[in-house]
């Protein structure tokens, strides 16, 4: 299946199924079950998986339209989480149901967790509290990255308690309390140069979602500037508004470039090395998150008061932008990680790693020619970060 076919399929499906009524119902606590079943039956959740597990072994860039369209349509489903979860499971030989709902937890969310060691005849367990775990109340599986391990936990088993919470978009962002929850499967991703594959994949897909939602805000603002007439002419004729819309378009373009680079550097299902993935994911998440701050402000300035009303679609897009900006690691957390890695490596390692798009710990693993080919884009992204 070509990327154009994937893009057209997901665009048409979400455009037809995502309505204001559905968005409102999910924000009130419902789950979009019918839409989720349609997505699962289309094969989208397993797009990256091995053919033996029902996938098509697509690359991450080929899956970009899924994450982008979830953002553009604000589809209230955990599609990105399912794609990442199914990918991790398939890498480790697990064939899970296509309609499984996944909740992902990594980074700061899992720092308080304790992973018990394997004992003879007993499985490992997890104990502790995780906050702001998206879609946990609806999840079949919790994918938890902690202590150098990716653990798959059955969310419906004993030892898992979920306290419903909501994010800025009024979508599930629950507190999960684990009390010796049994680890059903310990996933060994086996990706050289990538110590935290779940966190990195989650950040890259979230950056792509942010790009889609920001592009939607741009389209709304441009159309409103054409339609809104003051003093006998559309407000889009004013040079000040044109300049602001150009800034917003530039933020979308930068975010899109960073997100596509991050997805390109993630390993496909049969690849076992990704030396550039963590650097690119960090840059993408920082770039997209910072673009939200500027872009959402401009979109609302163009719309004026109407953009804040619950009845207007920009309200839904903006709240998701705010919520996703804090998901999969904040821009501050990722920027600090980049900064600390380069500071600890010393000045001699700065330029070689920057032009190779690698963190200092992964230097030497990337091919020189490929690294230098992306040096100009890497320089712009790192400066933005």
N, C-alpha and C positions, 0 to 999 in steps of 0.2 A: 504494500500500500504506500503510495507516494505521500510526501508531506502535504501536498495540495489537497489530496483526497481526505487526509486526516483533518486538515484545517476546515474544509468545507463541511465535513460530517459533523464535527463538534460545534461549529458555528451555527449550522442549521438547527441542530438538536436543541442547543441551549436557547437560541433565539425563539424557538417555538414553545419551549416548555417553561422558561423562566418568566413569570408574570409578577405584577405588583402584589396580587393576592397571595401567591406562593411566598414571596419575600416577607410579607406581613405575617403569614401563618408561621413560618419558621422562626421569626423573631419573637413570636408569642409562645414558642416552645415545641412546636410540631417538628417532625422530621419529614423531609421531602422523599417519602418512600417510593412513590411511583416514578419520580424522576431518577432516583438512584437505581431502581431496577432497570430502567431503560438504558442508563449509562453502562451498567454492568453487562447487560445483554449485548451491547454494541462492542464490547471488548476493550473499552477505553482503560479500565482499571488495570488490565494486564498487558498493556501495549509494549512495555519494556521486557516482559518475562520471556523465558525460554519457550520455544514452540511446544515442547513436551508438556508445558504447564499452561497451555492455552494462549500464549502470547505470540507476538510477531517479531520479537527481538529487535524492536526499533531502537534507534539511538535517542539520546536525550534531546538533541535539537529537533528531531522529528516529532517529539512529544510536546514541544513548545506550545503549539496551538491549544492544547488542553489547558495548560496553566493560564495562558494569556486570555482565553475566552472565559474561563471562570472569573477572572478579574473584570473583563469587559462587561459581562452580563451580570456580575455579582451573584452568580449561581450559588445558592445556599446549600452546597453539598461538599463533603470532604474529599473531592476528587484528587487533589494534589497529594494529600496524605495517603490515599489508597494506592496511587501509582508508586509512591516511594516505598510504602510498606510491602506491596506485592513484589516490587523489584528486589528488595532485601531478602524476602522469603525465597524467591525463585533462585537467586544467586546461591542460596544454601540448600537447594534441592527440595524446597517445600512447595507443594501445589495447593494453595488455599482457594476457597470459593471466590468467584469473581465478584460477588456482591458483598463480600466482607467489608465492614467499616473499620478503618484504622484510626487510632489516635497516636500521635508521635510526641515523644518527650526526649529532650536532649539539652545539653549545655547547662545553664543556670537552673533549669527546672529540676535537674536530677542530682544536684550537689549534696543534698541531704540524705540521699538513699544509701542503704547498706545492702550489699550483695553477699549472701552467705556462700561459703565455699561448698563445693560438691562433697558429700559424704557417701560412704559406701551404701548403695541401695536407696539413697535419698536425693531428690532433685534440688537444685539451687533455689533460693527464695530471695525476694526483695522486700525490704521494709523501709518506710519513710513516707514523706509527703511531697507531692508535686503540685504546683499551682499553674493555672492558666493553660491546662491541657485541652486543646481544641477538640470538640466533638466527642469527648470521653464518655458522656452519658449514653451515646448511641453506638459506641464502639463494640465490635466483637473482639478486637485485638489491640493491646497496648504495646507499642514498640518503644522500648526504653533503652537509651544509650547511656551507660554508666560504668565506671571502673574498667574502662577498656573493653566492655562487652556490650553487645546489642542483644537485649533480652526480649523475647516475645511472650507476653502474658495474656492469658484468656481473661478478658474484662468481666466475664460473667461468673467466674469462679469465686469461691470464698477467699477471703484475704484481700479483696479489692472493694473499697468503699468510695463512692463518687458523690461529691457534694456539688450540686449544680450551681454554676456561676455564669456570668456573661461578660463579653468583651465590649468594646466601644460600639460595635455594630449590633449589639444585642444577640449575638450568636454564642453557642456554647463555648465556654472557656473555663472548664471545671477544675475543681480541686480533687485530686486523686490521692487517697490514703491507702498505702499498701502495708499490710500486716502479715509478714511471712507469706506473701503471694508467690505461688509456685511459678517458676520460669518454665513454660511449656517447651520452649526451644531457645537455645543459645546460638545466635547467628554469628558465624565467622565470615565476614564479608571478604576478607583476603585481598584487600586492595593496597598495593604498595604506594607509599607516599601519601596515604590518607588515613590518619589515625582516628578520625571521627567521621566516618562516612555518612551516618544518619543525619547528623547536624549539618554537614556540608550540603547534602542533597536537599534537605528541607529548606535551607537558606536560599539556594539557587531557584527552587520552584516558587518560593514565596516572592522572590524578586520579580519573577515573570508574572505572577498574579498582580503584583503592585503595578507593573507596567501596563497591563491590560486595563485595570481600573483607572489609572491616570490618563490613558489614551481616551477612555470613555468620557472622563471629565473634560478633556480638551474638545472632543467632538460636541459635547453639550454646550460648552462655552462659545465655540465658533458659531454654532447654529443659532444660539440666543443672540449673539452680536449681530447676526444677519437679520433676525426677525424683529428685534426690539427697536422701535422707532422713537426718537426724541428730536424735537425741533425740526421735524420734517425729513429726517434721514436716519438710516440704521446706525446704531451706536458703533457698529463695526467700522464705520467710515472714519471714526476719530483715530488719529495717529497714536494717541496714548494707549488706547485699547488694543490696537494692532500690535504695538510693541510688546505689550504684556502677553498677548496670545502667542507671539513669536517666542518669548521666553519660556512659556509653558510647553510649546512644541519642542523646544530645545531640550527641556528636562525629560520629556517623553523619549526623545531620540537617544539621549545619553543613557537613560534607564534601560531602554530596549537593547542597546549595544552591549551594555554590561551583562544583562541577563542572558543574552544569546551566547556571549563568550563563556559565561559560567556553565551553561548547559553543555556547550561544546566540549568543555574540559572534563566533564563528568564521565566516568567509564561506562561503556555499554555492558550488557550482561555477560559477555565473554571476555571482557578486558580485565586485566589484573593489575593495572598501574594507572595512577592518576596524579602525577606530581604537581600539576598546575591547578587542580580542582579547588583546593582550600583557598588559595590566593584569589582565584577568580570569583568564588562564591562570596568571600568576604567583601571584595570590591563591589560586586553586584548588589549585595544587601545594603551596603552603605550608600551606594549611588541611588538606588531606588528609594530607600527610606528618606534620604535628604531631598530627593525630587518631590516627594509627597509634601514636605513642608512648604516648599515654594509653589508647587503646582496647585495644591488644594486652595491655597490662599488666593492665587490669581483667579482660579475658576469662580470662587465666591465673590471676589471683587467685581468681576464682569457681570455676574448675575444680580448682585445687590441682595436685597432682603429675601427675594423669592427662593434663592438657592438654599436657605436654611430651613424652609418649611418641610414638614414631613411628607407633604403631598407631592413635592417636586423630586424627580429622580436623582438629582445631584446629592440630595441628603443621604440616600442609600450608598452611593459611590464613595462619598467622603468618609462616612463612618467606617466603611470597610478599609479604606486607605489608612485611616488612623489605627485600626485594629491590626491589620496585617503588618504595619510598620514595626509593631512591637513583637510580632511573631517570629519564631526561628532565630532569635537573637536580635537585639536592638542594634542600630547603627553605631552607637557608642561602644557596645561590647565588641563588635567585629572590628571597628577602627582601632580599639585598644589592642586587640590581638595582633593585628598587622603591625602596629607601632612597636609593641614589645618584642615581637620576633625580630624585626630589623634592628632595633636598638641593641638587643643582646648579641646579635651576630657581628656588630661592629660596622664601621663605615666601609671597610674594604669589600664587604659582601653586599652592600646596598645595590649598586648598579647592576652587577651580574644577576642577582635574583630578580630585580625589578624587570629587566629586559627579558628574562626567561619566564616571567609570571609565576614564580615559585616562592614559597616561604623559605627562609634560610635552611630549615631542617631538611628540605627536599632538594637542595641544590645538587646538581650533578645528575639527577635522575631524568631531567627533561632534555630533549633533543635541542641542540643549539640552534639549528636553522629554524625550527618551528618557534622557539622562544623569541628570536630576533624578529621574526615576521610580525609578531604582535606587540613589539616594544612600544610603538607610538600610542596604541590604544591603552596599553598597560600604564604608560606614564600619565595619560590623562585621567584614568580611573584612580590611580594611586594618589594623585594630586587632589582629586575631588574628595577621596576618603580622608 
